[in-house]
Amino acid sequence: MDLVERMFGGRRVRVVDMRGLPVEGGLERMPYSMRVLLENVARSVALGRMEGEVVARVGAWRRHVGSEVPYFPARVLMQDFTGVPAVVDLAAMRDAVAGKGGDPSRVTPQIPVDLVVDHSVQLDFWARRDALDRNVEKEYERNGERYRLLKWAGRSMANFKVVPPNSGICHQINVEYLAQVVREEVRDGMVLWYPDSLVGTDSHTTMVNGLGVIGWGVGGIEAEAVMLGEAYVMPLPEVVGVRLVGRMPEGVTATDVVLTLTHLLRKKGVVGKFVEYFGPALSQLSVPDRVTIANMAPEYGATMGFFPADERTVDFLRMTGREEAAARAEAYLKEAGLWYGSSVEPEYSEVVELDLSTVEPTLAGPYRPQDRLSRQDVPVRIGEECRRLGAEGEGRVVELGGERMLVPHGAVAIASITSCTNTSNPAVMVGAGLVAKRAVERGMRVPRWVKTSLAPGSRVVVDYLERAGLLGALEELGFSVAAFGCATCIGNSGPLPEALERAADEGLLLTSVGSGNRNFEARIHQKVRFNILASPIYVIVYALAGTVMKDLTREPVGKDRDGRDVFLDELLPSGKEIARLVEEVVVGDDFRTRYAHIFEGDERWQRLEGGEGLLFSWDEASTYIKKPPFFELEGLPDRIERARVLGFFGDSVTTDHISPAGAIPKDYPAGRYLQQLGVRPEEFNSYGSRRGNHEVMMRGTFANIRLKNRLTPDAPGGYTLLFPERTQSFIYDAAMEYGRRGVPLVVLAGREYGTGSSRDWAAKGTRLLGVRAVLAQSFERIHRSNLVGMGVLPLCFPEGKSANELGLTGEEEITIEVGTLTPRKRCLVRAERDGREVVRFEAEAQVFSQVEVAFLTSGGLLSYVLGKMRNSKP
């Protein structure tokens, strides 16, 4: 199979002849996302990276769903929470290569890698005009060690670029600047054109799917392998088509659509599948609307939420200053059969339809993004939870700003416009600004107990809000710009007033309302019990209300300066008003100006020193960066014998439960460890910021304060029972004791184990605690892959059976007969209690390829790649 020569604008370019490839039913009936994957494998064959039979397999994808396909993404996108540990791993790998007499420079990215520092800024200061500057200053104080590591990587590794702090969110920078839709590469004297593609170390990498680019989140360890030239081996997925019809009614935004879709598609079941949008309503969705919907693919469980490229895609590229990319995309995609056309409907595995005219203003919560709420539902649902949790009285009397006031249960403690989900969309941002303007004109104020913040994903947001004359009104209500980063959505919401935190400890049930994409328990703030997802418009509205216990469809939001009631319809702008203003204030020159020097950073970044040389200089005294022990781990044994259960969990245990990103409690193992090293609690920073230190992260594994272990039902948090003594202890302490005794460990869980962020430390920490297998009813895609990559065997209970139904209590000793592992092998599991067998059953290994088998038997993906490197010629 060869590349063919085509003429584009007078230039000779080599491309894959898409129309000449073997496709069952013809190319025009193939889903667009699968066409892009087909081009990827066909080009890889032409370049000698894989065997030609893969092309025929993808061309007949419907008959080969589940079979393995090697995918070579064009680039990798990273953020600093996952990027720092990945760089630490690569630095350790360089040491390992050098220690064997090899050339450490071989450990360097083989494809372009962009790392955006966006996850570390915390909202210590808010509702003041200097909040941004003071938060960034604090960010550098806390994270200087980590940032110096990144500067070292940028200097010593080829193909590795760092976007410094205070620039925006990685996904919005990707959509507005990095993504090309069609890439140009010069290889062996040939000019190649091909579709842009990537993997990212953040689950919301899917945001770029709204621009017609394939890509999704992977674990950091998988990303490292891809960076080093390995294929990403994936099972060929089903493709679920979502036909969009109708027109969004007045007052409905893309946020409402995506929260509706998240509920609909979670219920349908699309985990591990491609979702592709098509239909007559596609043309009315702007690229910002599309990326809002694509962003939340992890929340509805899909690998991707793909929008094929069309005129709107090209117009967006031009508007954001990518003229060459726009011309290249339009010319190539039309010629290659990758340009969206509505005349022929592709054949999908199945089709789901959503009539946009049926969508209403929608929120989600209080614990999961798929739990859809109408405005009327919010007070009812939170009221039910307050009663379930035994809320006493109306609330608590709290002194704030020298004034004593009753803060009610359900009070909005945090109202934050943040995250890649919505701040990428000018319509909802301008809409929020218009709500703020009307509220300020009426003299409305936000109650003292509400912590307000605005953390855009791009500096361009401030440009158009200022041009629209809306930034001042937002600042008047306390929504001054506090950061350009993930902030509240990742758990970096910062402290609440001490009096409010004490009241929470005494039983006050608080709520956050945020425009992010995740609302899992204790993610936003450990003292905040309920978390509601909403558009920026409703973040402003609920901040003004001060509580979620109002039915805003009939009750007033609040009172104006004259004491008169102000109702929702008096604050909400019309869709036409928003659209007219967006057209006026969002201009291409802002994007060109903001991105012209994106890699240079501010004065703080430029002053920061970074290391030199091919090998990183480890500092033994560092509490942020330590050389990890991953290359010392043993491969999976033939038999996991008489293992103890470290944790017995229920359904929907998230990666935030397994490896929290937020605050480090001082009385938990990680906090005790840091204090022993002389780190004061106020200097702890967060779990996320300390991912370069395995000692902290091991102690933080299964340390979410809301985690529920059935072995310790009366002690939520990171606790378990140590057997055979039945002594209650921290999970970390028990794991270390089991390790001293030579006892292997397993974890038992229910459905959807590992939902949420693509958090490789949820797998790394699990492995370092001594867990060799996780038995669950089902796994989320990324976490399953991460477990395999760390040498932990994921097993599914027999179809329709749970641990409870099999009679397991967590008190058993469990033996797993692995033998010679093969993909999807059924392994015999025997459980004994008090020396007597209580149950035996077969559990299916969630291992999907021979490459994954090799990862497990090698002790993990990193050891596998290192072994290949040692055995290959330079």
N, C-alpha and C positions, 0 to 999 in steps of 0.2 A: 504494500500500500504506500503510495507516494503522495506528497503534497503537489498541488497543481498551481500553475502560474495564472494570475488574473491581473488585469489593468484597472487601477482605481485612480482617477484624476491624473492620468498620465504616468503613474508609477507602477512598476512591476512588483507584485506582492505574491508571496506563497501562502496558500490557504488549503484547508481541507475541502475537497469536493463533496459537500454535504449531499447533493442530489445524486451523487454516484454511489452512495453507501447503501448496503443491504438493509432495508427497513421494511418489516412486515406491515402491510397496509399502506405503505407510502409515507414519505416524510411529513406531508401535510396533515396526517392523522396522528402523528406522534406528539405527545405533550411537549411544550416548548422547553421546559426544564430538562426533560430527557434528551431533547435534541442537543442542548448545550453539553450534557454529559457525554453524548455520543461523539460530538466533536472532540471532546477532551481525550477520550480513549483512542479515537482514530488518529489524532495528531501524535499521541504517545507511541502508537504502533509505527507511524511513519518515521518517528525520531529514534526508533529502536529501543524503546523503554519497556515494551510488553509484546506479547504474542497477539497475532491478528485475530484469533478466535474470539477475543473479548468484544470486538466490534460487532460481530454477528450476534453475540449474546445480548448486547445492549440494543441492537436493532430489533431484536425479538423480545424486548424487555418483559412483556406481559407473561410470556411463557417461562421466564427465568427469574421471576421475583424471588429474592432470597439468596441467589447465587452471588459469589463474591466478585467485585469489580474493583480494580485498582484505579484510583483517581489521583491525578497530579495537579493540585491547585497551582495557580500562577503566583500566588503570594500568600503571606501570613499577616494577620492583624493581631496585635496584642495590646492589652492594657496592663498597668503596672502591678495590680494585685496578683495577676497570674503571670505577668511577664517577668517580675523579679525572681520568683522561684525557678522559672524556666532558664533565665540567665545563670542563676546559681548552679543549676544542673549542668549547663554547658561548660561553665567554668570548672566544675568538678570533673567533667568528662575530659576536658583538656589536661587536667592534672593526671588523670588515669592513663591517657595516651602517652603523655610525656614520661610517666613513670615506667612505661614499658619500652621506652626508647623511640617512640614514634614522634611524628610531627604534630604538635598541638594545633597548628594553624588549620589542619584538616577539619577540625571541629569548628565550623563556621557555616552560616546559612548559605545554602546553594540557590535560594530564590529570595526575592525581596521580602524583607520583614519590616513592618512599621509598628513601633510600640508607642502608644499614646499614654502619657501620664495623666490619668483622669480620676482614679479611684481613691486617692489619698487625702484630698482636701476635706476637712471637717468643719462643720458650722459652729465654731466656738463663739462667733460674733454674728449678730443679725439685727435687722431693723435699725440700721445706722448706715450712713453713707460711706463710712470707711470700712465696712464689714469685709468687703472683698480683699482689700489690701492687708488687713490684719489677719484674716484667715489664711491667706497665702504665706504671709510671714511665718505664722505658726506651722504651716505645712512644711516649710523648709527646715524649721527648727527640729521637727519630729523626724523628718524623713531624709535628712542629708546623707546618711550612710547608704540608703537604698539608691538615692539619685546618683551618688558617686559611682556605684556599681553600674548603673545604666550608662553613665558617660563613658566608663571604661569599655563597656560592650560596644557602644557606638564607635569608639576609636579603634578597637582591636579586632572587630569582626566585620568581614565584608558583608554587603547587602543588608546591613542592620542600621535603621534610622530611628531616632527618638524624637517624638513631638513633646516638647517640655511641658511642665505643669502650667496651669492657668491659660490653656489654649482652647479647651472644649472637650467634648466626650468623643471617644474613639469612633463610635458608630456614625455620629453626625459629621465628623471630620472625614470619615470614609465616604459617606454619601455626597458631601459637598466638595470634596477635593481629591481624595486618593483614588476613588473608583474611576475607571476609564470606560467601562462597558465593553469596549473592544480594545485590546492591547496591541502594541507594536513591539516586536523584538527582532533584533538582528542576530542571527545565529549562523555561523560558518559562511558569512558573506551573503546569506539570504535574509530578506525582509519578510518576517512572518506577521500575519494578522490573525487574531483568534479571540474568542470571548474571554473577558475578564472573569476570574474565579478566585476563590480564596477559602481558607479556613481561618477561624479566629479563636482566641483563647477566652472569649466571652460569649455566653450563649446567645446574646442579642446581636451577634454578627449577622443574623438573618435580616436585620434592618435594610441591608444593601440589596436584598431580593426585590425590594420595591423599585429599584432602578434597573431591573433585568439582569442582575449579576448573581450567579449561583455562589453560595457560600453559607456556612453554618458554623456553630460553635463546636469546638472539640476541647478535650483536656489539654493542659499544658504539655504533658508528656507526649501526646500524639502530635501536637504542634511542633515539638522539638524534632521528632522523627521526620516530619514533612520538611522542616527547615533544612535538615541534613540530607535531603534528597530521596527519602523513602516515600513510597506511595501511601496514600491513605486508602486502606482496603476497607470497602464497605459492602454490605449486602445490597443488591439491587432492590430499590424500594418500590412499593406501590405508589401510584400517583393519584391523589384525590383531587378532582376538579371541583372548584367552588364557583358555580355560576352566579354572577351578581346581576340582578335585574332591578328595575324600579329606580326611584330617585329619593335621596335623603330628604325627609321632611324638614320644615323650618325648625330651627333650634337643635338639630342633630348634627354632630361632628364625627370626624374619623375616630375619635376616642370612643364614642358610643358604639360605632360599628365594630371596632376591634374587641371591645369587651363583650359585645353580643356574639361575635364569632368565637371568642375564646370559650364561652359557655357552650355554644353549639358544637364546636369541633371536639372539645374535651368529652362531651357526652357521646359524640359519634365514635371517637377513638381513632386518632391519627398518629399515635406515637410511632416514631421511626419511619413515617411516610413523608413523601413530598406532598405539599399542598400547592395547587396552582390555581390562580384566579383568572377567570375569563367571563365573557358574557357581555350583553349590551350596555350594562352600567359601567363597564371598565373605563370607557372614554371620559366619563364625568369625574373620575377620581384623579386629582393632581398627584404628582410625585410625592409631595409631603404627606398626602393622605395615604398613599400606597406604602410608604416606608413606615408610617405609624402602624399599619395593619401587619406588615411583614415583620416588624420588630418583635411582636409578641408571639411569633411562631413557637418559641419554647413554652410559653404559657398554655397554648392549646396543644402542645406536645409534638408538633411536627418537626421534621428535620429542617424544612424550609417552608416559607410562605411566599411563593414566587409570582411575580408579575412580569409577563413578557414585555419586551421593549417595544415602544411605539413612538408616535410623534411627540407625546408629552415627555418621554424620556429624553429625546434629543433636545427639545426646547429647554428642559431643565439643565442639561449639560451646557448649553449656550448661555443661559442666564447666570450660571455659576462660573463662567469664565473659561470653560473647557471647549473652545471653538474647534480645535483640531480633533479632539475626542468625539465631538458631536458629528462632524463630517465623516469621520472614519466609521462611527457606529452606524449611521444611516446607510452609507454605501455598502458596508460589509454585511450587515444583518439582513438587508433586503435581498442581496445576492445569494446569501447562504440559506435562506428559508427560515431565518430566526426572527423575522419581523412579524409582530402580531397582526393577524388578519381575522376578521370575524366571519368570513364567508364559509370556512370549513371548521367544524368543531372537532378538536382532537378527541381521541378515544382514551378515556381515563379508566382507572381501576373501578372507580365509582364516582358519582357526581352528587354534590350537595348544593342546594339552591338557597340563596338568601335574597329576599326581596327588601331592598334598602328602604322602601317606603314604610315597612313595618317596624323599623328600628326607632326606639324612643331614647330619650336621655338616660344613660346607663352608668352605674357605678359598680364596684365589685368589692367583696369582702365578707366578713371582717378578717378572714384568715388565708384565703386563697384567691388568686386572680380569676379563676373560672367560676367563682360563686357570684353570679350576676345579681345586681340589685337595682330596682327602679327607685326613683326618688322617694316614693311612698314607702318602699320596703325598708329603707335605711333605719328609721327610728324603731320600726317593729322588730327588725332583726337584732339590733343592738340592745333593745329592751329585753328581748328573750335571753340574750347572753348575760346581761346584768343580773337577771333573776336566777339564771343557772349558776352563776358564780357567787350568788349570795350577797349581792350588793346591799349595804346597809344605809338607810336614810337616803336623802336626796343627793348627797355628795359630801364634801369636806370644806370647812372654812379654812382658807389659806390667806396668808399675808403676802401680798405682792406689791412691790413699789410703795411700801409704807401704808397700804390700804388692805383691810381685812374684807374678804369677799367669799361668797359661797360658790365653789367650783362644782358643778353638777357632774354626776356620773354621765359618761358619754361626751364630756367636754373635749373640744378640739385642742389638744396640747401642741400639735405640730400641724401646720398648714404649709406645704412645700410644693412649689412649682419646680420640678427637677426631672432629670433623667432623659434618656434618648427617646423614650416613647413619644412624648408630646412636644418637647421644646424644639424639635425639628420641624414643627408644623406652624407656619406663621398664622394660619387661620385661628387656631385655638389660643395662641399667644396674644395676638391682637384682640381677640375676643375677651380674654382675661383683662387686658389693659382697659378696654372699654367698660367692662363691669366696674373696675377700680375707679375709673374716671367718674362714672355716674354716682358711685357710692361717696366719693369725696365731695362731689358737687352737692349732695344731700347732707353732708356733714356727718356721715356714718364713721364709726371707729371700730377697730378690732379689739375684742376683750383682752385684758392684760395677760390672761393665762395662755394665749395662743402664741406659739413661736412661729413666726412667719419667715419665709425665705424664698428667694428666687435664684436658682442655679442653672442658667441656660447651658445647653450643650454646644453652643457656638457663640463666638463673639459677635457674629452678624445679628443675632437676636437683639442685642442692645442697640445696634445701629438702627434697625427699623422701628423699634419701640420708641427711641428718641425722636426719630423723624416723624413718627405719628403723634408725638406729643403725649405719650401715654406713660413714659417711665416715671415722670414726677408723681403721677397719681398712684402708681404702684408703690413708690417709695413712701408716699404719705400714709399708706396703709401698713407699712412695715415690710413690703416686698421689695426691698432694695437688693441689688445684685450682691450675693454673698459668696459666690464661687462660680467658676466655669468647670464643672465636673459632676460626677454622679451624686456625691453628697448624700442627701437623705435616703435615696432609693437603695444605696448599697449599705446603709446602716451608719453612715457618717453624719447623722443628724446633730451630733454634739449634745452638750448638756441642756437639760431643762433647769429652770430656777430651782434652787435647792428645796424651797418650801413645797413646790409642786411634786418633786421627787419623793419627799418625805410623805406627803399625802398619798401618793401612789403606794408606797410601802405600807401605809395604814389602811389601804383598801379602796382608795379612789380609783375608779376605772376610767382610764383616759383613752383617747382616740387620736390617730393621725389621719389626715386627708392629704394624699399626695398624688401627683400626676405621673408617678413612675409606673413600673411594670410588675413589681413584686411586693407582696404584702404578707409574707409568711410571719408566723409568730416570732416575736422578739427580734425581728430583722431590723425594723426601723429604729426602735429604741426599746431597751429592756424594760423600761417603766411604763411603756404604752401598751395597753392590752389589745386594743382593736385597731385595725388598719384598713382604711378605705382607699381604693383607687378611683380617680376621677380625672376629668379633663381639667386643664388650668382654670377654665371658667368657673368650675364648681369648687376648685380649691379656694378661690377668692370668696365665693358665696358662703361656703361653710366656715371660712375664717371669720367673716362678718357675723355669721350666726353664732359662732363660738361653741356650738354643740351640734351633734348629729342626731339629737333626739327631737328634731322638728321635722314635720312633714311640709317641705317647702312648696308643695303644690297648693297648699291652702293656708299655711301659717306664715306670718311675716318673717323675713330674714332678720330684721332688726328694726331700730328706730332711727329717725333722722335727728338733726340738731334741735328740732322743735318738738321732739317726742312723738312724732307721727309714725305709724307703722310703714315700713318699706317692704313691698312684696317682690317676689322673684321677677315677675314680668316687667317690673319697673327698672330692673337692673340689666336684664339680658338684652344684648344688641341683636338686630336682625341679621340673617345670613347675608343679605345684600349689603348692609352697612359694613360688615366684616370684609366681604370680598372686595368692595370698592376701595377700602383703606389698604388692604394687602397689596392690591395692584399698584397703588400709589407709592407705597413706602418700601417694598422689597425690591431692591435694585441690584443688578449684576456687579456694579463697581465695588460694592461692599465686600463681596466674596473675593474678588480679585485682590483688593487691598489687604484683607485679613489673612489670606493664604499665601501672599507673596513671600513672606519670611517666616513661615510656620515652624521651621526646624531650628530657628535661631534662639528663641526663648527670650525672656526678659533679663534684666541685669542680674537678678539672683542666680539664674541658670548659668549665665555667662561667667559669673564669678566662681561658680562651684568647681572645685578641682575633681578630676577623675584620674583613676590609675592609668598607668602605661604598661605596655608589654603584652606578650601573648598569654601569659599566665596571670591570673588574678592574685593579688596579695591579700590572703585571708588575715583578718584581725582576730586573734583568739579572744580578745576582750569584747568583741562586738556582741550586742544583744539582738541585732537585726539580721546579720548575715553570718551563716555558719556553713561549713562544708558538709553536705548531706551524706548519709550512709547508704544511698540507694544502690551503689555498685557492689555492696557486700551482701545483698539479700539472696537467699537461696531460692531455687526454682520450686515449682509446685511438686510435692511428693506424690508417689503412686497411691498412697493411702494417708488420709488425714485421720489420725487415730486418737480416739478418746478425747475429743476436743470439748472444751467447756463453752457455754454460751455467755458471751460478754454482754450482749444486749438483746432484748426481745422487744421488738417495736411493732407498732400497728401500721395502718395505711398512711400514705402521703407523707412519709418521713422525707424531708427535703435535705439538700446539701447544706442549707443553713442550719438545720438541726445537727447534721453530722460534723460540719466544720464552720462554725459561725464566723462572720467577718467583722462584727462590731466590737463593742466594748469588752475588755478583759476584766472579769470580776476579781477583786483582790484576794478573795478567800477560796478561789478555785485553783487547781494545780498550776495553770500557767501564771496566774497572778502571784502565787507563792514562790514559784521559780524566779520570776523577775525580781521580786523583793529580796530574795536571797542573794541576788547579784547586785543589790544596791539600787535598783530602779524603783523610784517612788510611784505609787499608784497614779498620780497625776501625770506621770511620764510614760504610762503603759502604752499609749496610742491605741491601736486596735489589733485584733487578730489578723485582719486583712493586711495591715502594714507590716506585720512581722512574719509573713510567709516565707521569707528568706532564712528563717531560723527554725529548723525542724524540732528543736527542743521545746519551743513555745507551741508549735502546731500539733505535735504529738499530744501535749497536755491539753490542748484545746479541742481535740477530736471527741465527738459526742459530748460537748460541753455547753450546748445551748441550754439556757436556764428553763426553757419551756419543753425540753425533750421529755418524753414519757417512756420509761422503761418498765415493762410489765413485771420485771423482777423486783422492782422497788416502787410499787404503785403509789405509796404515800410520800415519795420523795422525788418530785419532778426535778429535772436537771441532769447533770452528768454523773449519776450514781448507778451502782449495780450491786449484786451480791457476789461475794467471793466464796467459791465452793471448794472443799466440802464444808467449810466452817459456817457458811451462810452469813458471813459478816458483811454489813453494808459498808461500802467504801466508794470513793471516786472511781470512775471507769478507768482512768489512767493508772491509778495506784493498783487496782486489781489486775490490770493487764501486765504491769511490771512484775507483780508477784507471780502471776501465772508464767511469765517468761522465765523467772528464776527457777521455777519448778519444771520447766520444759514442757509445759502444757500448751498445745495449740488452741486457737480460739475460733469460734464462728459467731455470726450474727444471724438472728432470725427476724423476719420482717413481713409486712403485708403487701398490699398493692402499691404500685407507683413508687417504689423505693428509689430515692435519689432524684426527685423532681427538683427543678430550680436551676441555679447557676451552674455553669460548666466549671465546677470547683475541683481542680485536681487534688487539692489537699484533703478533700473528703475521702479520696481513695488512698493517697499517700499516708495520711494519718492512720487510716484503718489498717494498712499493711504494717506500719511501724509499731502499732500496738500488738502485733502478733496474730491478727485475724487472717486466716487462710481461705475462708469461704464465707459467702453471704447467701443464705437461703431465703428467698422472698417469693411472693406470688407473681410479681412483675417488677421490671426495672425500667427507669427512665433511660433513654438512649445514651446520653453523654456519660452519666455516672456508670452505667454498665461497662462502657468502653474504658473509662478511667480505671475501674477495678481490674479489668483484664490487663491494662497497661502497667499496673503495679503488681501483677502476679497474684491477685486475689480472685478466686474462682466464684463467679456468680452462678447460682443454681436456682431453678424455678421448681417450686413444689408441684406435685401432680396437678393436672388441669382440674380446676374447681375445688381444690383442697387448700386449706390454710394450715398454719402451724397448730392452731387451736383444734381444728377438725381432725388433725392427725394425732391429737392427744399430747402434744408437746407443751411443757410448762416452762421450759428454760432451765430446769434443774438437771437435765440429762447430760450424759457424756455421749458425744456424737462421733461416729466413725463414718467416713465417706470413702468409698472405694473408687478411686479415680482411674487407676490402671493406666493404659495407654490412651491419653486424651485425644479425642477427635471432635470436630465441630458438632455441636448439639448432642453430644454423647449423653446417654442416660446412666447416671451414676447411682449405685446402690448406697442408700443411707440407712444406718442402723442407730437407734437411740436406746441407751440403757439408763435406767434409774434405779439406784440402790442395788447395782449389780445384776439387774434383771432387764432383759430386752422388753421395751414397751411398744415399739413400732419399728417397722422397716418399710421403706418405699424407694421408688426411683425418682430422682430429680434430674431434670434436663439441664445440662451445662449451657449457659447463655454465651457460648463461644461460637463465632460465626465463620471463621476461616482458619486455614492452616497457619497463616501468619499470626493470628491471635493465639493459637496453640503454642507457637514458638515463643511468643511473649511470656506466656505463663511458665513454660518449662525453662526459660532462660532466667527467671527471677524478675521479669518485668521488661517493658519495652526499652528502657534506657540501656540495660545490660545487653539486650539483644542487638541494638544498634552498635554499641561499643564492640561487641564480639565480631560483628560483620566488618567494622572498621579495622580491627586488628588483623583480620584474616584477608583483607583485600589489599591490593597494591596501591600505593599513592598515585 
